[in-house]
Amino acid sequence: MSVFKIEGGHRLSGSITPQGAKNEALQVICAVLLTPEKITISNIPNIRDVNKLIFILRELGVKIEKINKDTYTFIADDIDLDYLESLEFKKDGSSLRGSIMIVGPLLTRFGKGYIPRPGGDKIGRRRLDTHFEGFINLGAKFRYNKDEYFYGVEADKLKGTYMLLDEASVTGTANILMAAVLAEGETTIYHAACEPYIQQLSKMLISMGAKITGVGSNRLVIQGVESLKGCDHRILPDMIEIGSWIGMAAITKSELTIKDVSWDNLGQIPSVFRKLGINLEKRGDDIYIPAQDSYTIQNYLDDSILTVSDAPWPGFTPDLLSIVLVVATQANGSVLIHQKMFESRLFFVDKIIDMGAKVILCDPHRATVIGLNHKSSLRATTMSSPDIRAGISLLIAALSAEGTSIIHNIEQIDRGYEDIDERLRSIGAKIERIENTF
């Protein structure tokens, strides 16, 4: 087990390029199971969660070749369905939440899909009902072994139908969409998620021969086809990482350029950070952030306190609320952070309070941050990363703090951020990865 040792209080400078989007990668890599033909995917991030999924597909029989640092080919022409009922799969699949998205492709192409209850971040209850209710609507039979926490769906042939999802689940929409593309007849998915990840998956499926309309909206209509072909697909830059770098630049008073961000797919992210008082400029497809000694949070027009809350796309992503909270600790002004979707995601704030931040945790979903306006620096401390997004938030706090901080459980950060210590050192951060011998 390793730790990060971070000497904070230093300004950073230079440019950084975001990795490929983790959430998109998990979806499009599962989509390779829909065809026996070769699929090439580029800009795949080299992170733990994605590498686990690639391992599972290889164990499932997918022929995988790494072409270069971020490009792989996949050929799913000889799938070992027996692996799905093995003890090895029950162990492998339970360690990764993204593994749930192999079920839709397997069900529609092979007539059955199984999955152990998947893992992932401990940020609150993350139910799977939307996925399986969608499969049932398409004609699948569902079974669940509660002793082994093992889910299964089976069907001779899925049939298209109309469905209204109970929530705009991103992974649920992706899973049902992949199942519907080979179903018989027309499927309408209403209240579908429409995040850029879903749009990218839809574009990939269309390039494979799927018939999908409504891409980018909350109503997807799919005309089932008999088979799909291979394709080439490039993953978008990770908008969560882009937001992380914006926040990091602001709280460390740094001048930073974030390269090739795909501005058209950033949604509310730039405007939310601007409401925190952070200057950022569009330079081609880059984001330029000048060094700022202070940033002032905007109030509403009636001078009431700003609220930053999460919502399904095109609302603000929940994955960046932890970053916004940490950045606000050094702002001039106050803000209410309202995390609507996950009831445990704000529980890391005790660590920020220990560093000297003024944060009031109102309840599991809301926290009020009273900015210090850089008049009082955060204090270095020793802490542990509870999940990916809280982990990167703690790392950003440590970069701004006076003194040397230690972060344990950095495997959580590695699940979502590629070579983060090396990339941060390239822009001047004082960060070391140390093997923990205790």
Stockholm file with secondary structure:
# STOCKHOLM 1.0

chainA/1-438         MSVFKIEGGHRLSGSITPQGAKNEALQVICAVLLTPEKITISNIPNIRDVNKLIFILRELGVKIEKINKDTYTFIADDIDLDYLESLEFKKDGSSLRGSIMIVGPLLTRFGKGYIPRPGGDKIGRRRLDTHFEGFINLGAKFRYNKDEYFYGVEADKLKGTYMLLDEASVTGTANILMAAVLAEGETTIYHAACEPYIQQLSKMLISMGAKITGVGSNRLVIQGVESLKGCDHRILPDMIEIGSWIGMAAITKSELTIKDVSWDNLGQIPSVFRKLGINLEKRGDDIYIPAQDSYTIQNYLDDSILTVSDAPWPGFTPDLLSIVLVVATQANGSVLIHQKMFESRLFFVDKIIDMGAKVILCDPHRATVIGLNHKSSLRATTMSSPDIRAGISLLIAALSAEGTSIIHNIEQIDRGYEDIDERLRSIGAKIERIENTF
#=GR chainA/1-438 SS CEEEEEEESCCCEEEECCCBCHHHHHHHHHGGGGCSSEEEEESCCCCHHHHHHHHHHHHTTCEEEEEETTEEEEECSSCCGGGGGSHHHHHHHHTCGGGGGGHHHHHHHHSEEEEECCCCCCSSCCCCHHHHHHHHHTTCEEEEETTTTEEEEECSSCBCCEEECSSCCHHHHHHHHHHHTTSBSEEEEESCCCCHHHHHHHHHHHHTTCEEECTTSSEEEEECCSCCCCEEEECCBCHHHHHHHHHHHHHTTCEEEECCCCGGGCTTHHHHHHHTTCCCEEETTEEEECCCSCCBCCCCTTSCCEEEECCSTTSCCGGGHHHHHHHHTTSBSEEEEECCSCTTTTTTHHHHHHTTCEEEEEETTEEEEECCTTSSCCBCCEEECCSHHHHHHHHHHHHHSBEEEEEECTHHHHTTSTTHHHHHHTTTCEEEEEECCC
#=GC SS_cons         CEEEEEEESCCCEEEECCCBCHHHHHHHHHGGGGCSSEEEEESCCCCHHHHHHHHHHHHTTCEEEEEETTEEEEECSSCCGGGGGSHHHHHHHHTCGGGGGGHHHHHHHHSEEEEECCCCCCSSCCCCHHHHHHHHHTTCEEEEETTTTEEEEECSSCBCCEEECSSCCHHHHHHHHHHHTTSBSEEEEESCCCCHHHHHHHHHHHHTTCEEECTTSSEEEEECCSCCCCEEEECCBCHHHHHHHHHHHHHTTCEEEECCCCGGGCTTHHHHHHHTTCCCEEETTEEEECCCSCCBCCCCTTSCCEEEECCSTTSCCGGGHHHHHHHHTTSBSEEEEECCSCTTTTTTHHHHHHTTCEEEEEETTEEEEECCTTSSCCBCCEEECCSHHHHHHHHHHHHHSBEEEEEECTHHHHTTSTTHHHHHHTTTCEEEEEECCC
//
